[in-house]
Amino acid sequence: MIDPQLTTAIRSAWSATTAGGDSEWSPANPSAGHCDVTALVVRSHLGGDLKLAQVFRNGVLSEHHYWNVLPDGTEHDLTADQFDGTETFGPETLLDVEFFETAGPMRPELVRRLERFTAAVDDGLASQPVV
């Protein structure tokens, strides 16, 4: 399970400046374009692996989607609400520790977004009362 304080901090950090460039981000759809950075931040806090699938709209590949597999094996997708149900998803690929050890560097654009997003999440966590 993901700590509610972490979930709140993540959701508060979603913004136009942390969304992927081709996303359909808007205040009405704040998780759009955030699956990659969200999944990476959850992984940095809780460990586990990621899953990846292609997303198709009207039969055309439109994007890739990432979500978490926590160390206990449960899957958690904090950005699933960005989809309206008309999409179809391709086969899932597990991105495990070995993948991250051998994948090479992340795209510079993703690194910049991840740094901004991580800082916003950390600020959100720091501003919450200790429970």
WOMO-V441652 format. One record per residue. N is the residue number from 1. RES is the residue in three letters. PHI is phi in radians with two decimals (none if undefined). OMEGA is omega in whole degrees, 0 to 359 (999 if undefined). Layout:
BEGIN
N/RES/PHI/OMEGA
N/RES/PHI/OMEGA
END
This chain:
BEGIN
1/MET/none/178
2/ILE/-1.61/180
3/ASP/-0.93/179
4/PRO/-0.99/178
5/GLN/-1.17/177
6/LEU/-1.15/178
7/THR/-1.03/179
8/THR/-1.08/180
9/ALA/-1.11/179
10/ILE/-1.12/182
11/ARG/-1.09/178
12/SER/-1.23/183
13/ALA/-1.48/179
14/TRP/-1.10/180
15/SER/-2.74/177
16/ALA/-1.07/183
17/THR/-1.40/179
18/THR/-1.89/179
19/ALA/-1.41/175
20/GLY/-1.09/187
21/GLY/-1.00/183
22/ASP/-1.72/185
23/SER/-1.34/175
24/GLU/-1.76/181
25/TRP/-1.07/172
26/SER/-2.80/176
27/PRO/-1.01/178
28/ALA/-1.40/180
29/ASN/-2.35/190
30/PRO/-1.20/180
31/SER/-1.44/181
32/ALA/-1.03/179
33/GLY/1.35/183
34/HIS/-2.05/185
35/CYS/-1.10/182
36/ASP/-1.15/182
37/VAL/-1.17/178
38/THR/-1.11/181
39/ALA/-1.09/179
40/LEU/-1.19/178
41/VAL/-1.18/177
42/VAL/-1.04/179
43/ARG/-1.07/181
44/SER/-1.17/180
45/HIS/-1.49/190
46/LEU/-2.08/184
47/GLY/1.41/179
48/GLY/1.61/184
49/ASP/-2.14/174
50/LEU/-2.05/168
51/LYS/-2.05/182
52/LEU/-2.34/174
53/ALA/-2.52/173
54/GLN/-1.35/179
55/VAL/-2.02/181
56/PHE/-2.02/173
57/ARG/-2.11/183
58/ASN/0.95/178
59/GLY/1.36/182
60/VAL/-1.94/177
61/LEU/-1.04/182
62/SER/-1.97/183
63/GLU/-2.99/173
64/HIS/-2.03/181
65/HIS/-2.24/180
66/TYR/-2.06/172
67/TRP/-2.67/189
68/ASN/-1.75/165
69/VAL/-2.03/184
70/LEU/-1.24/182
71/PRO/-0.96/179
72/ASP/-1.45/178
73/GLY/1.65/179
74/THR/-1.31/178
75/GLU/-1.74/181
76/HIS/-2.36/180
77/ASP/-2.22/182
78/LEU/-1.27/183
79/THR/-1.96/181
80/ALA/-1.10/183
81/ASP/-1.25/177
82/GLN/-1.28/182
83/PHE/-1.66/183
84/ASP/-1.75/177
85/GLY/1.68/179
86/THR/-1.59/181
87/GLU/-1.40/168
88/THR/-2.10/184
89/PHE/-2.09/176
90/GLY/-1.38/180
91/PRO/-1.02/180
92/GLU/-1.50/175
93/THR/-2.10/177
94/LEU/-1.50/176
95/LEU/-1.86/186
96/ASP/-1.73/182
97/VAL/-0.98/180
98/GLU/-1.04/177
99/PHE/-1.01/183
100/PHE/-1.19/178
101/GLU/-1.30/186
102/THR/-2.01/188
103/ALA/-1.25/185
104/GLY/1.50/185
105/PRO/-1.23/176
106/MET/-1.32/176
107/ARG/-1.01/181
108/PRO/-0.97/179
109/GLU/-1.09/179
110/LEU/-1.19/179
111/VAL/-1.04/180
112/ARG/-1.10/179
113/ARG/-1.12/180
114/LEU/-1.11/178
115/GLU/-1.09/179
116/ARG/-1.10/183
117/PHE/-1.15/179
118/THR/-1.04/178
119/ALA/-1.09/179
120/ALA/-1.16/178
121/VAL/-1.13/179
122/ASP/-1.05/177
123/ASP/-1.08/179
124/GLY/-1.11/178
125/LEU/-1.16/182
126/ALA/-1.18/182
127/SER/-1.52/181
128/GLN/-1.52/177
129/PRO/-1.16/177
130/VAL/-1.26/182
131/VAL/-1.78/999
END
